[in-house]
Amino acid sequence: MHLVPADRADRRTIDGHRVCDAIAAIGDEAHVRTWADRFSLLADPKRLALLLALHRTGPLAVSDLAIATGMNDPAVSQALRLLRAAGVVTGEKEGRVVRYRVIDEETRLLLKHCAADNP
């Protein structure tokens, strides 16, 4: 039980070796927080729909995303602002039009799994 933190070392265990394996599997708290934050971005159905559309089609403008998802333009813009701030998407300006695309590789891999059941 070499991985058990001192504040939990006095607790009785059933399978001590598995406790250490579980602690190792959980890993660093910051790493867990990063993944939890990523999952929270995907937990909203509208944001997930936006990301799936971008993942499947490539760069799209706000108005096109609004039509594809059934959202209004301001709601799409607000969701994209959040996703951009989190480093998940980026916008590329072409004249007056900004097209967004997914840039976070970990999110892209998650979207690939989400889209796998839906050809």
C-alpha positions in Angstrom: 0.0 0.0 0.0 2.8 2.3 -0.9 0.7 4.7 -2.9 -1.9 5.4 -0.2 -1.7 9.0 1.0 -0.8 9.4 4.6 -4.2 10.9 5.5 -5.8 7.6 4.3 -3.2 5.1 5.5 -5.0 4.2 8.7 -8.1 2.9 6.8 -8.8 -0.8 6.6 -8.5 -2.2 3.1 -9.9 -5.4 1.6 -7.5 -5.7 -1.4 -4.6 -3.4 -0.7 -2.7 -4.2 -3.9 -5.8 -3.2 -5.9 -6.1 0.0 -3.9 -2.6 1.0 -5.1 -3.5 0.0 -8.6 -6.6 2.2 -8.4 -4.6 5.1 -7.1 -2.1 4.7 -9.9 -5.0 4.5 -12.5 -6.5 7.7 -11.2 -3.2 9.5 -11.5 -2.5 13.2 -11.0 -5.4 15.3 -9.7 -4.6 18.0 -12.4 -4.9 15.3 -15.1 -8.2 14.2 -13.8 -9.5 17.8 -13.6 -8.4 18.3 -17.3 -10.4 15.3 -18.4 -13.4 16.3 -16.2 -13.4 19.7 -17.8 -13.2 18.2 -21.3 -16.1 15.9 -20.5 -18.1 18.8 -19.1 -17.7 20.6 -22.4 -19.1 17.6 -24.2 -21.9 17.0 -21.7 -24.1 19.8 -23.2 -26.1 18.3 -26.1 -26.0 21.5 -28.1 -22.2 21.9 -27.7 -21.7 18.3 -28.6 -23.9 18.7 -31.7 -21.7 21.7 -32.7 -18.5 19.7 -32.2 -19.9 16.6 -34.0 -20.8 18.8 -37.0 -17.4 20.5 -37.0 -15.6 17.1 -36.6 -17.5 15.5 -39.5 -17.6 18.4 -42.0 -14.6 20.5 -41.2 -14.7 24.3 -40.9 -18.1 25.9 -40.7 -19.4 29.4 -40.1 -21.7 30.3 -37.3 -24.8 30.7 -39.5 -24.2 27.3 -41.1 -23.7 25.7 -37.7 -27.0 27.3 -36.5 -28.9 25.8 -39.4 -27.3 22.4 -38.9 -28.0 22.2 -35.2 -31.3 24.1 -35.0 -29.7 26.7 -32.7 -29.9 30.4 -33.2 -26.8 32.4 -34.2 -26.2 34.0 -30.8 -26.4 30.6 -29.0 -23.9 29.1 -31.5 -21.6 32.1 -31.0 -21.8 31.8 -27.2 -21.0 28.1 -27.3 -18.1 28.6 -29.7 -16.7 31.3 -27.5 -16.7 28.8 -24.6 -15.1 26.1 -26.8 -12.6 28.5 -28.1 -11.6 29.7 -24.6 -11.1 26.0 -23.6 -8.8 25.5 -26.6 -11.1 23.0 -28.3 -11.9 25.0 -31.5 -10.4 27.9 -33.4 -11.9 30.3 -35.8 -10.2 31.3 -39.0 -11.3 34.6 -40.6 -11.8 34.7 -44.4 -13.0 38.3 -45.2 -16.0 38.9 -43.0 -16.7 35.2 -42.4 -15.2 33.2 -39.5 -15.1 29.4 -40.0 -14.6 27.2 -36.9 -12.8 23.9 -36.6 -11.9 21.4 -33.9 -8.2 21.7 -32.9 -7.9 19.7 -29.7 -6.7 16.3 -30.6 -8.1 14.6 -27.5 -11.5 16.0 -28.1 -11.2 15.0 -31.8 -10.6 11.4 -30.6 -13.6 11.5 -28.3 -15.8 12.8 -31.2 -14.5 10.1 -33.4 -15.9 7.5 -30.9 -19.2 9.5 -30.6 -19.6 9.6 -34.4 -18.7 6.0 -34.9 -22.2 4.7 -34.4 -23.6 7.4 -36.7 -22.2 7.0 -40.3 
